[in-house]
């Protein structure tokens, strides 16, 4: 009998190991309200109260939003007070939890039947002082000094890209405008992302964001098997052929123009600038934004990845060659949790190469003597260029490509098209 018992135990252990190895990972979460861990209250019992958690992780100064929906089937749930602090972790039982930050409750709703309680909270990092309107001006200063002044006033540590910090500003008005609005405006005018993370005010070029500690965000590679749904869209880049900004020179009432790009369909910026350099910088920043939008991709991960955050770069393989050829830049993310699932939905746009001026993306091929495009080295992450034709006046292709081979294919295709167009009378 002892041998039979031992054999039975071994078989039982083997069966348990097999179940553990073949079991699908379970999504897990942790919710702490005002310092009290309420996870067991939400997920325990025969009828768990937690219906869903939706976390929208926004790029820039738009506050992240947390929505928690609870079942109040027995009418015993208390409606939490506005101003309560909610801290959230999301993850999987085989990899552990990821801290998604703290949020302040600013909206609650009770509805039925069936009775449910909805709680909405926004990221606590976006402090109220940033929203207070101010009246002030800055003269003969730099962009880094302005960002530093805003950060100091809010009790934050400024982290400004060296490329942006040294930009000279002749004059800047903050007229009945909050610091948050001013930061967003400066971000648009300089193609930068402004955000608050871990008591730091980050102001960095779009697509070059770092963690709050200053480390570069890791590049992410995804395959078709990671995804549950996707939607790829390519738009006509010639919807706008350029951007125009207006400015006034010192001691002159004459309104002048600064244009990036060319052609007939020019987008005009509403805001007028105090000098040519500022106007041209704003026009180029808007032109960059338009070019990134020429290819977009929505992607939903069947197994959510809560460690992902906005402004990371991505490679996606296994769907279409056109998708795999491009380096993608992450925008807003949405993490959706239920007791049975955790998914992540991403909005992506094509990443632009560094360095070159996108003003060279005008619409008339007849003026250009060659082409140039850029690709990302998979091993080093560095960007390198590939050229075709005379580089006296080259036109640069829009996207940053995944590999040298992908960049060369795009270059050959466009070079052939450009030569055929130039031959046409």
Order of alpha helices (4+ residues) and beta strands (2+ residues): alpha-beta-beta-alpha-beta-beta-beta-beta-beta-beta-alpha-beta-alpha-beta-alpha-beta-beta-beta-beta-beta-beta-beta-alpha-beta-beta-alpha-beta-beta-beta-beta-beta-alpha
